[in-house]
């Protein structure tokens, strides 16, 4: 019988939870603000992981790039903390990438609301 979830799916979900806790509790850089780990993609060989993050309160491009640089520079330290928390033979190399899907989703919601308001105002006339 086939398994319900692949091992990479289970490992990536566990990494997402642990990364969120580590970034929230252990990384003490005020330039980061509030960081949310939205997803983690991991390769099949479990050597490399890409963590998709969003930042609350950071709007300009320079602040976002600075925050990503901070996380990518701290990737070795975060990886060592992951090694202590997760019982794995090999802890994957980490790369942090900005996840713009939440921003795009809110923009799409605003566009849909604007179109619905326009339709309701034109049908009322």
Phi, psi and omega in degrees: 000136182288146177286152181288320181233145175285159180298321180298325177294317180294318180293318181294324177293319177295319177297320180300314179297313182293320178298319180299317179292317182296315181295321181290319188261330189257328182273115188252043179261119183292342180287343181286321185074212180268119183252134175240129176266109185273328180198160174225125173256135181231143180288162183296330180275359177065023180270331185228139178227138176248120180258126179264122186235153172234155183237126177273127177093355177255117185250323184276156186297321182295318179295322178295315179295321178296317180295320176295321177298319179300313181294318180291329175288330179270007184299323179295317178295316179297322179296321179293322176293323176297320180299329178282332184269326184250132179272090177229151177293323181226129175267127185291153172291139186254143172223132181255133182229141178287133179257106183270005184295327180291319178295315178297322179296318179292325176295319178295320178298318178296320178294319179295317178298318179297318179293320179294320177296320179294319178295317182291325179286326179284329178282337179285338182280000000 
